[in-house]
């Protein structure tokens, strides 16, 4: 687990501007030093420069980067882990490739020499890498199948291609972060994150998961191409057999992610996802597995986590934080993520990563169980409403139910049984639009009411739901639950969950591995019929069947809890401070000219009075204000400082 940077000049740019700037490459690499505290390296070769920061996990002394092939013809910088590198190395050795190291980086290098870009089809792991071949004069940029490891890129005003593991790595490049993208800001306020391939900046893109770019030195920059798609699996329809197959896949996924030459532990909540990971990992260690938990006074899972740890014979360490701590950390989001990021569970995620890093270098995580096996409550709701939607003629849904939904009051403070507006609205819409509304973090009318006339013009015609419709169209499927899962796998998972996991762990130099996001296991879970995911009003039915043999019965019956605390009450108490931050003279939000100050003040008043619950939108505005303040400051700082 590491961080990479790079600068590349095509033949035309090289002829005009000369070699890449080594001092600039050094500043880019220094900006992500936290990702690799163990060593650093640069490789400069005229029209290309590659930078690297290393967190040593495998072959600690023998795999420095940038890594060159034995004949010096190829150079690679690689962030991540290849879980099948030993099998690939054995295959490549038979084919005549020689190895000087015991790590996984050289496997990619030799795989390119043997198979070219076809090496991507053979890599099982999490990765982002840049590989330069001076013989063919090609640069290959690639990102792993699920999107666990990030890769940003952009073309500077002078034509130089810059790329790196984080937006922070591209900040030193003159001109790249000068222009914000209003449509990305609208996406952020709608969803809480900025989906691939966009970033907060017009001139910087994210390479999407399972995509690569093969760049020729004498040609214009090509569009990314998809090299892999989640295959259609055919799991058993019988629950007992399906649980047996899944258990084997799960155990194998955990085993492959335990390869390390450094101490390894695990995150542990009180739920079944991380609990199963810990149980399976604990079976494969010759000493107690170390586990780590963060608890909240408002929603504490430490007792359940401790019960799982005792059951598995694991060592368990805990810490506590509160909603007040989270609320005070909005300003840190900009520095950590480089763009607006609204998932406030990133605050406890960083805390548990810091707790773990005191003892281990690698941690296993339970991320992915909900996406793979239908665990979110919104999946169950979407499945039920889609069944009702199919029984109603289109005109009835759109005109009759839609009219009732628009007229029905929004009663945030009323008992749940009286809050029917969302249900009626979703019934009136098509499936993809309804799912977008269910995961949206703010209503379009509410957030657009905060915008200035100029900002509304800037985003005119842009709809954050477009990506949802596109995924649904690409995966025509009668199973609404599976379509919702696919949408999450292409939006929410790489845009929110995996961004959060990568940045919060790498901020403290910790590598995190997610067995439940193993592509084979993920394809198996996605392909399961709805009745093997949803049972008795609960999700993850097959995962629960597997967990029953691994975890205490008391844990199996606990309700699901999110990994964060509720911010709404603290926001009401802090209303005067929030007003000063968002509407006062130092507000970066208002300085942007994108927002109407009185409208923001009215939003605060409605939340403070308890009439409406604007927790998510207010948190996002706080995060955006901090980001804009940081961006405005960075623009005033010389690039070479």
C-alpha positions, 0 to 999 in steps of 0.5 A: 500500500503506497502512493504514486505520482507521475508526469508525462509529456507526449512527443509534441509537448516534449519537443516544445517544453523539454524534459519533465520538471523533477522538482515539481515531481518531488513536490507532488510526491512529498504531498502524499508522504503519509501514504508511504512512510517507509521510503521514497523514490523518483525515476526521471527519463526525459519525457516521463517522471515517476514518483513513489512513497512506500508502505512496505508490506511484502518483501520489505527490503527487496522491492523498492519503487520505482522498480525497473526491469532487469534490462531497464526497458520498463519502469513501474510505480504500483499502489496496492497488493496482488493476491495471486502474485505467487501463482503468476510469478510461477507461471511467468517463470515457466514462460521465461521471465526472471525475478529478482524480488519476492514481492508482487510489483515485479509480477506486474512488470514481467506480466506486461513484458509477457502479455502486454495490457493483457496482464490486467486480465490476470491480476487479482488484487487491489491496485493502481499503477503506472508502467512506462515502457521505453521500448514501445514508448507506451504508458499504461495507467490502470485501476483495480476491478472494484475501485479500491485504489484511487488514481487521478489524472489531468492535463496541465495548461502546458500539455503535461499529463499529471497523475497521482494517488490523491488530489493532493498530489496534483495540487502542486501542478500549475493550473490543474486545480484552478477551475472548480466544476459546478456540476460536481458540487451539485453531485456532492450536495445531492449524493454526499460524494462526487462519483467517478469519473468526475472530480471537484476540478474541471481539469482533473478526472478519476480513472474509473474502476476496472479501467485503464489508459494505454497512452502512446507517446506520439498520439493524443491522450486516449479515452480510458477503456474498460478491461473487466466487467463483473461476470454473471455468476450462477449460484445454487438456488437452494439456501443450504447449498448456496451457504456452503458455496459462499462459505468456501469462497469467503474463507478463500478470500480471507486467506488470500488477504492475510499474506503479509510480512508485517503485523496484521489485524482487523477492524471489528464492529458488533455486526456480522460482516466484520465479525465473520472476517475476524472469525475466519482470520482468527482460524488462520493465525498461530497467535491471537488476532488483534481487533479494533473498535470505535464506540459511541455513547449514542450507538455503542457496539463495543460490547457486541464486538468484545463478545465476538472477539472473546468467541474467536479468541482475539485480542480486542482494543477499543476507543470512544468518540462522540457526535460532538467530536465528529461535528468539530472535524468538518474542516479536516475533510478537505485536507484528507479527501482533496474535494468535498466528501460528506460521509461523516463516518470517515471521522470514526473510520480514521480514529479506528485506523489510527488505533489499529496502526499503533499495533499493526500495518495491515487491517482486514475490514468487513466492507462490502457485505451490504453491497454484495448480499443486500444488507442495506435497509434501502434495498428491502424498501426498494424491493417492496416498492418495486413489487407494488410499482409493477402492479400499478399501471404507469398512468396511475403511478405518475398522475394519481400517486404522483399528485398525492405525493406532491400534495402530502406534507413533509413531516420530518418531526412526525411519527414514522407512520405519518411520514409517507411522502417519500414512499408515495413519491418513490411509487410514482417514479420509475425504478432507477429514479426512485432508487436515486431519490432513496439514496439522495442526501438532499432534495433538489428543490431544497438545495436549489433554493440555496443557490444563486441565480448564476450557479443555477445557470452553471448547472442547468441541464445537469441531473445527478440521477443520470448515472443511475439511469445509465447503470440501470439501462446497461444492466437490464434486469427484472430483479430490482434489488440486483439493479439497485446493488449494481448501481451502488457498485458503480456509484456509492461503493467506489465514490464513497465507501472505498474512498473513505476506507482508502483515505482514512487508512492511508492518512495514518499509513495503514493498509486495509483489505476487504475480503467481502469485496473479492470479485468472485464473492461479489459476483456470487452475492449479486447473482443470488435471487432476492429470496436468498438475500432478503428473509424475514424483513432482514437482508444478507440472508445467506451471509447470516446462514454462514455467520451462524456457524462462526459467531455467537447467537446473541450477535446474530440477533442484534439490529444493524447499526451504522458506523457513526453518531447522529449529528442532528441534535448537536447541530441544533445546539450549535446553530449560532456557531453554524450561522457564523460559519456559513453566513458570517463575513468569513464564510467561504460558501458565500464568498464563492457567489454560488449561494444565497445567504438569506436562504442558507440562514432560513435552512439553519432556522428550520433545522434549529427549530425542529420543524425540518431535519436538514442534518445531512445538507447542513453537514455537507454545507459545512464540509463544502465551506471548509473545502472552498476556504482551503481551495481559496487559500491554496490559490493564493500560495505560489505553486513552488512554495 
